[in-house]
Amino acid sequence: MNAIESTACNTCRQGGNISPEETMVCIDMRVREKKENYRKYNFERSQEEAFATFFDLAQEFNTIDSLYQICVRVPKEFFDLDSRLYIIDRKSSQLELVCTSKQGLVPPGERRNHKAVVIENTVETEESWFFPVRGNQALGNMLPFFGQSSVLGVFEIKPKTGVDERKQFFLEKFANRIGYNLHQKLLVQQNINHIKFINQLVSDIEHNVITPNMYYKLFLIKLRKMISNYDRIEQLTRKIVEDSAVCEAVEQSLQNASETLRETNSGLRAEYSALSKHYEHTSLFLETLFRKDHFQKGTYVLRKQSCNFRTEIVQPLLDRYSNEFERRGITVDDRIENVPDEQVTLFVDKGLISQVFDNFFSNALKYAETSEDNSGQSKKLFSLNRQIIRDMFGEDKPGVRFNFFTTGRPLSNEECGRVFEEGFRAGNRSESGTGHGLNFVKNVVGIHGGTVGCEPLPSGNLIYIILPFKQ
């Protein structure tokens, strides 16, 4: 195998980004190589049966402890060889004796009392053979304890006199099979533990974040009542001044108090409005992102409802971002209202779609740059509009296209084709970011049955989403 073929095969094994045709070429090549290798190995019938038994039972039994026992029982049953299996402990990075052909599974508290050491190659002693148990190097980065070495443990065989040269070769291959199967089961166990942790984390978030967040709603209700009370006091003070015959000093004091109350109430109402909008925005995102169904199903689970995009999605975001757009000198050209809402019925998951739109607003804030239009005027612009596309999703199945345009350096066609990929960031991005936002947009729009796209224009970039709708 030459260097190019080797690189291609490594990419295939690691699930790299190559075409199905290239993958098939790699697999064909590896099949031919394995066929030739097994001819050269020339295993005895009992050795082939031992391999088949090991593979069958490793698939039949799911737990890691079961695999440990299979590893030591197969050599004993087929070749009357005793064995010990040592595995590197993930926490201490030390070898532990986990199973023997005589004792079976070693109790956890007794696993560290031994003299075995990690080895990279087969080692012969006075009484035993020691074979390194190697994991799958291509999947090494998926295990946190998988370091520069691919060794997961050591397999000891005794008596030494029962192992000739051919059997030694077989046992080396057998130890490799142990390593690959152990690696897979460790990954499965790790993923199960991760899922359990995530489910527990979601429950904790619901209990410790989302539920307490509801108390803010009660706080806002109480605050609104207090502001109403202050309004009534202000009105009463003003009425006293207007209706009562009091000395000039008292009248002036009451007027000052009334004016102070008016200014204070005006400030409280503004703060209440901002706090209320922030609460609604944060609550919507929290309750949508940490919805239990997402984690139980392993994908976004939609809760669709009829949605007025103007009042429920766009306007709240305009209110939230308007000060920041103004501070950065970005003009917002909002033409969503060009198609009246009563003509369009969109059934969407409001929480997820709100976050899709939030991504576009956030990106415009970060990446909008000054550019010249066709008339030579400089502008720093973020515009959004909506249009209906007939038969977008088939005959009599229209779609609604939302366009988001930001001035700046136009992306290349290649960048436009990749802008929705996870982790991709275009070369004109000076602001920090993860390259995740537009991938999130693509996923959410996709599960709504829609599509996304990007078009470079002379003075900036247009990104759009298209959602199905009912007439």
Secondary structure as GFF3:
##gff-version 3
##sequence-region A 1 471
A	DSSP	alpha_helix	3	13	.	.	.	ID=ss1
A	DSSP	alpha_helix	20	41	.	.	.	ID=ss2
A	DSSP	alpha_helix	45	60	.	.	.	ID=ss3
A	DSSP	alpha_helix	64	79	.	.	.	ID=ss4
A	DSSP	beta_strand	82	88	.	.	.	ID=ss5
A	DSSP	beta_strand	95	100	.	.	.	ID=ss6
A	DSSP	beta_strand	104	105	.	.	.	ID=ss7
A	DSSP	three_ten_helix	108	110	.	.	.	ID=ss8
A	DSSP	beta_strand	123	124	.	.	.	ID=ss9
A	DSSP	beta_strand	129	134	.	.	.	ID=ss10
A	DSSP	three_ten_helix	137	142	.	.	.	ID=ss11
A	DSSP	beta_strand	151	158	.	.	.	ID=ss12
A	DSSP	three_ten_helix	160	162	.	.	.	ID=ss13
A	DSSP	alpha_helix	165	205	.	.	.	ID=ss14
A	DSSP	pi_helix	206	210	.	.	.	ID=ss15
A	DSSP	alpha_helix	211	243	.	.	.	ID=ss16
A	DSSP	alpha_helix	248	289	.	.	.	ID=ss17
A	DSSP	alpha_helix	292	297	.	.	.	ID=ss18
A	DSSP	beta_strand	305	307	.	.	.	ID=ss19
A	DSSP	alpha_helix	309	309	.	.	.	ID=ss20
A	DSSP	pi_helix	310	314	.	.	.	ID=ss21
A	DSSP	alpha_helix	315	327	.	.	.	ID=ss22
A	DSSP	beta_strand	331	335	.	.	.	ID=ss23
A	DSSP	three_ten_helix	336	338	.	.	.	ID=ss24
A	DSSP	three_ten_helix	341	343	.	.	.	ID=ss25
A	DSSP	beta_strand	346	348	.	.	.	ID=ss26
A	DSSP	alpha_helix	350	367	.	.	.	ID=ss27
A	DSSP	beta_strand	371	372	.	.	.	ID=ss28
A	DSSP	beta_strand	378	379	.	.	.	ID=ss29
A	DSSP	beta_strand	381	389	.	.	.	ID=ss30
A	DSSP	beta_strand	399	407	.	.	.	ID=ss31
A	DSSP	alpha_helix	413	418	.	.	.	ID=ss32
A	DSSP	alpha_helix	437	447	.	.	.	ID=ss33
A	DSSP	beta_strand	451	457	.	.	.	ID=ss34
A	DSSP	beta_strand	460	468	.	.	.	ID=ss35
###
